[in-house]
Amino acid sequence: MASDLEKKAKEAFIDDHFGLAVDLYTQAIGLNPSNAELFADRAQANIKLNNLTEAVADANRAIELDPNMAKAYLRKGIACIKLEEYCTAKAALEIGASITPADFRFIKLIKECDDCIAEETSQVPQPVSEVPTDTVPMRDVQPQKDLPSQAPIVAPSKPKYRHEFYQKPEEVVVTIFAKGIPASSVLVDYGEQILSVRISVPGADAYHFQPRLFGKIVPSKCKFEVLSTKVEIRLAKAEPIHWTLLEYSKEPTVVQRVNVSTGAKSQRPTYPSSKSKQVDWDKLEAQMKKEEKDEKLDGDAALNKFFRDIYQDSDEDTRRAMRKSFVESNGTVLSTNWKEVGAKKVEGSPPDGMEMRKWEY
């Protein structure tokens, strides 16, 4: 059945029916998900449809299944060139060229990547103002080509995982809420402006998350960690700009450039105020704590502070002993020995010359 679908998909591709070819390859992959050829061929059809991030994802999956498949590296390289991710494209093409040295297409495309990389590096960046933020045109951080909106790579997969992101001046942290996933089931790949995440859960369809990112990243500095309740991915920004979205948008927009030297300061919480003078709340809080610590108290106030300090600095057993002894003795006994008070009721012990009486309601 899968072979029949593959044959029909190839015929559709030859007839320039690329959308139909993608649909047929998707059906064939559903029946034979470990066939690298199907992913590589669907990548080619996606390139024709200008579904470039999907093409990269398919090529990556084909490479994962068959690391020696030269055409998978070729198609990844072509898609990345169209996405203007020349370094990622060159890396894939060089591997493909080492597998099939006689294929002139690799040599030609590698040279194209070298030319584009040289052109990019030769451009002199505009001077940046020293103020904490500045606005720069979006073209400084992403290609201007209009690309279609992100579309699913395959039919909706199960399970589906929710994701969100937050950012710092130098990195973006993407969280995928996937609970109880073994690290061996998670594959994360990075491009210059692409994040590719694949989670393969036994007995369920694979989960794909393949966004084209808002800004460029440094793949060598990116990392991820699989935790008990989530997958946390840290993307190193190529430029210290504020990402208004996680994914690239073709809508015209401007971004704010953040001065990294003031990044730590800018992360402190700010509060709305009608006063022109800004209050350093962290400094004020520290000052109040110091004054409270150094405060000179007398009499009962000093005694209460003494007991409060003991309670705050104690372990849980000591705190339990203090609570139990104080309550059961009606405030006449305060013990810190849980072994002693935990095994019996604490009887009240009134001061000399006084007696305890039960309160009558």
N, C-alpha and C positions, 0 to 999 in steps of 0.2 A: 504493500500500500504506500509506504513512504517513498519507495523508488518510483512509483507511478506519479506521485505528486512532484517529485524532483524533476522527472522528465517533462511534465507539463509546465513546471516553472521555468525550465530552460527554454522551452519553446516560446513561452510568453515573453521572456527576456529578449529573445532573438527578434520577435515581432514588435519590439519596443513597447510592450505592455508591462511597464516596470512595476506599477502598483499591483497588478495581478500576480506578477512574479513574486513580489514580497509576501503577498497573502498565501500563495501556494507553498513557498519556502517555510513560512511560519507554521502551516499545517504539518508539513513534513517534519519539522523540528519537534513539534509536539509528539510525534510518533517515534522519533529517533533523536533524542536530545544530546546524544554523545557523538554525533556525526559532525566533525569539523568542516567538511566540505559544504554542508548546508549553510553553516554560519558564514563561511567565506563568500559563498555565492549570494547570500542575502545581503551581505555588505556591499557587493558590487551593485545590486539593484537599488539599494538605499542611496548609494552615491549618485546614481542616475536621477533619483528623485530629489536630490539635494538634502536628504535626511542624513546629515553628516555625523552628528553625534551618535545616531543609531548605527551608522556604518562603522564607526570606531568601536562601539560596543560589540558588534558582531565579529569584527576582526580580532578583538581582544579575546573573545570566547573561542574563536577558532584556534588562535595561538595557544591558549590554555589547553585545549584538547589535543593539539598537534603542534608542538614547538618547531617542527621542521617544515611546516607548510609555507613555502615562499610566497605564494599569492596572498596569504593572509597578511603578511608584513607589507606587501605591495599595496593592498587596499587600505590598510591602516595609514600608510604613508600618504596616499592620494587624498584620503578624507582629511587628514591633519593639515596638509598643504592648503586645501580649500578653506579650512578653518583658520589659516594663517598661523598654525602652530608648527613652525618650521623645525625647531629643535626636536620636538617629539617625532615629527615625520622623519627627520634625518636618522634618528636612532633606530626607528623601525626599518627603514630602507637599508641601512647598513647591515642589519642582521639578515634581511632577505638577500642582499647581495652576496653575503658570505655563504649562503646556502646554494644559490645559483649564480656563480660569478659570470656566466656567459650571457645573462639576461641584460641587455643594454638599457632596458627601461629603468632599472635601479640606478645605473650610472647617471643617466640623464636627470632623473628626479633628485638625486643627491646633489648634483651641481646646481639645480634650481633652488634647493634649500640653502646651499652655501651662499648663493647670490642674494637671496632674500634676507638671510641672517646678517650678511655684511652690510646690506642697505639699512637694516634696522639699527645696527650698532653704530653706523656712521652718522646717524642723526643726532644732532646736539640737542639735549633737553633744554627746555626753557627754564630760566632761573625761577626759583620758588621763593615766595615771600617768607620772612621769618616769623610772621604772625602765626598763631596756632592753627588757623584754618585758612584755606584759600580755595577758590573754585577753579577747576580746569575743565576744558571740553572733554566729552566722553571719548573722543577719538584717540586721546592720549593713552587710554587704557584698554581699548577693545577695537576690533575691526569694524569698519563702517558698512560692510556688506549686509544687506537685508537677508536674514535667514528665516526659515519657517519656525514657528513656535515648537517648543519641545513636544514630542509625541511619544507614546509608549513604544517600547522596543518590541514587545510581544503583547499578546492578549493579557488582560489584567491578571496579575499573578497572585497567588495565595501562598503564605499570608502576606497581607499588606502591612507595612510599618509606617508609623507617623514619623516625620522628621521636622526639625527646626534648627535654627542657627543663631548664634550671637557672635560678636566680634570684638577684637581689641585693635589697637592701632597697627599691630604687625601681623595679626593672624585672624582667621575666621574659624570658628569651631562649629562643625556640623554634627548634630546628634540624631541618630536613627534609633528609635525606641523598639529594639528587637530583644525580647527577653529570653534568656536561657539558650542563646545561640553559641555553639562551640566555635572557637577561633578558626578552626580548620574549615569551617563552612563560609567564611567571609573572605572575599577577594576585593581589594581596593586598588585602583590604578589612577594615576594622575597624569594629566597633560598640562600644557601651558595655560589653558583656560577651560579644562574639562576635568570633571570628577566622575569616576566610574566605580560603582559599588555593586557587587553581586553577592547575594546571600542564598546559598543552596541548602535547603532543609530537606532531609530525607522524607520521602512520602508526600512532598508538596512541590508545586511549581516554583522555579527559581524567582527570586525577587531582584529586580534591576532598578537602579537609580543612576541615571546618566545625564546630569544637567550640564549645560554649557554655562560656565560661571560668570558672574557679574564683572569680575576683573581677573587679571592674570595672577598666577601663583608661581611659586618656585618648587617644582616637584621634588627635588632632592631634599628639601627641608620639611616636606609634609610627612605626617605620620598618623597612625590610627591605633586605637586600643579597643579590644572587645571586652566589655564588662558584663556583669551578670544580668543587667537590665537594659543595656544599650550598647551601641557601637559609636564611639566618639572619634571623630576625624578632625585633625588640626591642619588647616591649610595655611601655609606661609604666604602672605601677600607679597607680590612682586613690587608693589608700590604702597606706601602708607595712605591709602584712601579709604573713605567711608563707603561701605557697600550698602546701598539702599535696598537691595534685593540680593538673594542668593544666586538667582539665575539671570543670565543675560537677557536683556530686553531690547528689541529693535526700536522702541520708542525713544525719541530724543530726550536726553537727560543730561544733567551736570552732576558732578560728584565733588565732595569736599576732600581736600588733601589735608591730612592730619600731621602736625609736627610731632614726630616720634619722641623728641626730647621732653615734650610736655604731656606725653601719652599717659604716664602714671597719674599725673595730677588730674587729667581730664576724666579719669575713670571714677573719681570720687563722686558720690551723689550730690546733686545740686537741688536746691529748693527754691520755689518762686518767692520773690520778695519785692516790695515796692521801694525798698531802700537802695540807694545807689552804691553804698559800701557793702562789699561782700564779706560774709562771716565765715571764718574757717571753723566749721563745726567740730572737726577732729581735734583741733588744738584746744577748743573750748572744753570738750569732753575730757581730754587728758588733764587739763588744768583743774577741773572740778574734782576729778578722782584724786589728784594729788592733794588738794585742799582738804578733802574728806579724810584722806589717810593721815594727814599731819594734824588734824584737828585735835585740840586739847579738851578732854571732857573730864567731868568730876562726878562723884557720887554714883547714883543709879545709872546715869547715862554712860559713864565710863564702863560700869560693870556689864551693861547690856551690849555695848560695842565689843567688849572682850569676848562674851559668849557668842556673839554673832560672827566674829572673826574665826573663832574655833570651829563653828558649824560650817562656814564657807570653805575652810581649808581641809576639812575632814573627808574620810572615805565614806562610802555608803553605810557600812556597818556602824560606824561611830554616829552618823546622823540618825540612824534608826534607834540607837540606844538613847540618844538625847531626846528624841521625840517621845518615845515610849515612857521613859522614866518621868519626864516632865508632865505628861498627860495623866498617867496613872497615879502619880503622887500629888495631883492637884497643885503642881507648881512648886512643890517643896523639895524635890530631889531632881538633880540633873547629872546623869551618869553617861560616861563615854564608853563603857565596857559592855558590848552587846552580848558576850558570852554569859555575863552575870545577869543582866536584866532580861535577856531574851527568853530565858527558861522559866521565869516566874513573874508574878505580878509585883509591881513595885509599890510598896506601902508608903504612905505619906510620913514625913518626918518633920513635925513642926519645930520651930525654934524653942529654945529653953524658956520655960515659964509660960508657954502657950499650949493650947490643945486644939485638935482638929475636930470639927463638928460637921455632920452631913447637912447639906443645905436642904431645907424643907420648902417645897413649892406651895 
